[in-house]
Amino acid sequence: MTQGERIREVRSALGLTLEKFGDRLGVTKVAISNIEKGNRNLTEQMTKAICREFNVDYIWLTTGDGEMFIDSDDDFIERIDRIMAGEDDVRKNLFKFMLELSDDDIAALDHLLQKAIQFLQDKEKD
């Protein structure tokens, strides 16, 4: 995956349009589009700005190794805030849905997810 593709992945994960992503970095949507398409190289300054603004891991952005985002509770809360302020209604609605679930609902959902994970792990062994 190229750096441009990784930037597109970050933008998509945050639910931001080219314009909103560029605004946060002080550049146009055309500049972001050109980087994502590989028409322009990603500068060191832009790389650092993306990492700082969106809590993206520098190593992941530059090499593809590791995780996309830097994880901490503060970072996680900030990411949720960005999603809720973004334009991705599907992600927003998922968070709203989760807030409405009871403790029993959460336990049932956790149980289903654990079963799905186990199923996938067993399937990989076959």
N, C-alpha and C positions, 0 to 999 in steps of 0.2 A: 504494500500500500504506500502511495506517495504521501508527501507532506500535505499536498493539496487535498488529497482524499481524506487524510486524517482531520484536516480543518473542516471539511464538509461533515465529517462524522461528529465532530464537536458541536458544530452549529445545529445539526439535526438533533443531537442528544439534548441540547438546551432548548429546542423548539423555537429557534430564532430564524427570521428571514435573513437574506443577504443584507438587506438594508439595516435591520436592527443590529445584527452582528457587527457590521461595519461602523455604525454610529457609535457603538461602545468603544471602538478602537480608533475613532477619528478618521476613518477612511470611507470611501464610497462603496456602494454595493458592487459596482463594476470592478473595483480593485479586488474585493473578496472573490468575486466570480472568476477573475483572471488567475488568482492564486489557486483556487479549487480546481480549475481546468488545466493547470500546469502551464498557462501562457506567461505567467510571471513567477519568478522565484520568490520564496519567502525570505525576507531579510531577517537578520539576527534581531534587530529592533522590533519587528513585527512579531517574531516568535516569542520574545520576552513579554511583549504587550499582551498577547493571547494567553500566555501562561498566567500572568499576573491578573488579568481581568476576569478570566473564566476558571481559575484554579486548575489549569491543565498541567499535567506533569511534563516538564521540559524534555526529559529523556523519551517519553512516549511520543511527544510531538516531533522530535527530531529523528528518532530512530525506529519508532514503532514498538519498542520494548516496554514491558510493564503495563500499568493501568493508565487509562485516559485521564482520570481526575485524581487530584491529591485528596485523600480521604481523611477527614476529621469531622467531628460533629458540627463545628462552625462552618466548614466547607459544605457539608451536606445540607445544612439549613440554608446557606446562601444559594446553593444550586436549586433548592425547592423554590426559594423566593424568585429566582430568575425564571424558572418554568412558569410560575404563577403569573409573572409579569409579562411573559412571552405570548406568542400567538398560537401555540399548539394546544387546541382545546381538548384533544384526546388525553394528553398528559395532565392537564389541569383537572379534567373530570375524574381521572383515576385517583388523584389525591383527594378530591372532594368525596368520592365514593368511599375511600378508605377511612375517612374521618367519621363517616356515618355508621360504620360497622361496630357491632357490640364486641365485647371480649370473647364471647362464644363464637361469633363469626370469624374473628381473627384467628382463634385457635383452630377452627375448621379449615380456614384458608391455609394456615401453616401446615396442617396435616396433609392437605391435598398437594401442596408444593413439595413437601418431603417425599410423598409417594411418587410424584412426577420425577423428582431428582433420582430416586432409587430406580425407577423404571428405566430412565435414560442410562444410568450407570450399568445396569444389568444388560441393557441392549448393546452397549459398547463392548461388553465382554464376549458377546455371542459371535 
